[in-house]
């Protein structure tokens, strides 16, 4: 959904950020401010929970066992990397809203 007609991001933003915020496909409130989409955050939190569950289910009881099993180490590392990426996605979604709303 494009920004509503007449919407302009706060002037304090750098021009490139302003252009991105204006061109983004975020929903807008009646006041014309971009809003954090709860369904997006909820979906990302569900993805994070899935990754953490997978990490817990494959975690060996001791560091020695983990060091001796490269496949399990790779699986845990990969899921940990994806969990961090989901956290970065959530932070990015919130940061865009903060920039667009003029929050510090």
N, C-alpha and C positions, 0 to 999 in steps of 0.2 A: 504494500500500500504506500503510495507516494505521500510526501508531506502535504498538508492542506494548503490550498491557495493562499498566498500572502504570508506563509510561514517563512521566517528567516531565523537561522541560528543566532545566538547571542553574538554581538559584535566583537567581544573580547577574544574570540577564538581565532587562531591563525586561518588564513584564507583556505588552505588545503583541507583543514579539519571542517571548516564551515561548509565547504563544497560537499564533503563526504556526508556530513550530517544531513544536509539538505537533500541529497540524492539517496539517502538510505531508505530502506523499505520498512521502516518502523511504523507502528500505529501511533496515532496522536490523540491526546485528550481533547476535550471540548475547548480548553483554553489554548490549544495549539502547541503545547509542550509535548515533546516525545516522552513516552512512558516505558518503563521496564515491563516486558511482557512476562507475566507470571507463568504462562504455559511453556515459554522457552526456558526459564530458570528451572521449572519443575522437571522438564525433560532432561536438562543437563544434570540435575541432582540425581535423577534416576540412573543416568549413565554412570555417574560417579559411584553410586551405591553398587551398581553391577560390577564395576572394575574392582572396588574394594573387596567385594564378596569373592571374586575370582582370585584375588591376591591371597586372601585368608584361606581359601579352600586348597590352594596349592602350596602353601607355606610349610616347609618341613619343620620338624620340632627343634632342630639344632642348626647353628651356622655351619658346622662341619658337613652335615648332610647336604646343605644347600651348595657349599663349595664343591662337592664331589659330583653334583648333578647339573651339568651345563644346560640341559633342556629345561629343567625346572627354573634355573636361574634366568634363562632367556625369557621364559613365559612370565615370570614375576616382573622382570625388568620391563618387558613390553607393556604389561598391564599397568605398571606404575607410571610409565611414560604417558600412557593414554589417560590415566587419572589426572596427572598434572595438566595435560592438555585441556581436559574438561574444566578444571579449575581456572585455567587461563581464559577459556571461552566465557565462563560465568563472569569473571572479572572484567573482561572486555565489554560484555553486554552492559554491565552496570556502569563502567567508566564512560561509555558512549552516552548513556543517559545523563550522567553527572556533567559531562561536557556540554551537552545540549541544553541542560536546564540551568547552567551557570553555577552549579554547586562547586564548592572548593575541593 
